[in-house]
Amino acid sequence: MLKSDRNECKSIQASLSAYIDKELAYWKKIRIQRHLKHCSGCKSQVKSIEHIDNTLRLIEPIKASENFINVVMSKTNTVNYHHKEKQVSKRIVRITSGIHNWVRSHLSVSNPVFMFSFIFGLFMMIGATLYSPQIEKLNLLSIFNVQSIENSQEKLISFEVITEKEPKRTLRTR
Amino acid sequence: MFVSDEDLMIECGKGDMSAFELLVRRYQDSIVSYIHITINDYHRAEDLAQETFLRVLKNAHRYKPTAAFKNWLYTIATNLSRNEIRNRVRRNTYFIEDMVKSEEDIYHSPIMTDVRNQPDLLLEKKEQQQIIKKALSQLPDNQRIALTLVTYQELSYDEVAEILECTVGAVKSLIHRARQNMKNQLIKVGIGGNVNVKI
């Protein structure tokens, strides 16, 4: 046997299982069929694989017992209950762990004092934004109030100046 | 009207138990048979098959119709079988069917006593099946699973690749080596017959 033939046989033999299982592309199948016509060694290997396959098929498929479906359906009640319960609890755990991971990764904080001050500051900011209209009522920022009054006066004066100006053209009636 | 597995699975995810029941009815025999050949114990195979379907129900809300239901189901069954085999090795325990080794054992083992009263042909058939099962159990896990899926469940190489999470080329190689090893095993036990050709 030539070396080229041996190499061809080797590559063909690697694909014989797939050939028997009809898992090869069309052109590969044609190539193997053409090779099998003149190679008795590979042909006997095909027979050998087919024999193993047939031997394996001697094992009869086993069927599930008659009450299989009943057992499965009876077990599903517990699964459903746990499933719903787990879904809610899992979601809470997922959200809290997500927040925790985000804080850890973005702030890289492990110091509880820093965490406390950060949360305190956060709450202060939220409080300040929510209750900002009430600051004027408490009269804590009187300076700003004065400035705001002054600004309003300036506006009034400038308005007065504008209104005192004589019009460039007057409308005359014939 | 035939409803596809994927549609049934979507309905199952919405909580429709009749859809789930239909799915179980469709696949119960093939899953029990598949696990039985993989782990070689009928009662445990039934337990694991039940567990497989319960896992399907548990994760029904996660199922996306882009993946074939059949592949997903076999992936769960394969993982459970692998765990079982691993645990068996770890515990160093064997099932009764594994204990049946030689021809004599088959005739005299208590599990086979009911077969002794059967006609010779049936006994021979049972015996042969037992030997083939034994030879199959000698294969490495991945080879046995791949060969079982292709031969008994008649899945394509693409489907097996998806279940075993490997390439189609790897499946091709697994099947080839599995048949080679199977041939050696069958020759050893004397039912190789005309398979004395080098694969």
Interface residues (C-beta under 8 A of the other chain):
Chain A: Q13 A14 S15 L16 S17 A18 D21 E23 S44 Q45 K47 S48 I49 H51 I52 D53 T55 L56 R57 L58 I59 E60 P61 I62 K63 A64 S65 F68 I69 V71 V72 M73 K75 T76 V79 N80 H83 Q87
Chain B: G15 M17 F20 E21 V24 R25 Q28 D29 S30 I31 V32 S33 H36 I37 Y42 A45 E46 A49 Q50 F53 L54 L57 K58 H61 K125 Q128 Q129 I132 K133 L136 L147 V150 T151 Y152 S156 Y157 K172 I175 H176 R179 M182 K183 L186 I191 G193 N194 V195 N196 V197 K198 I199
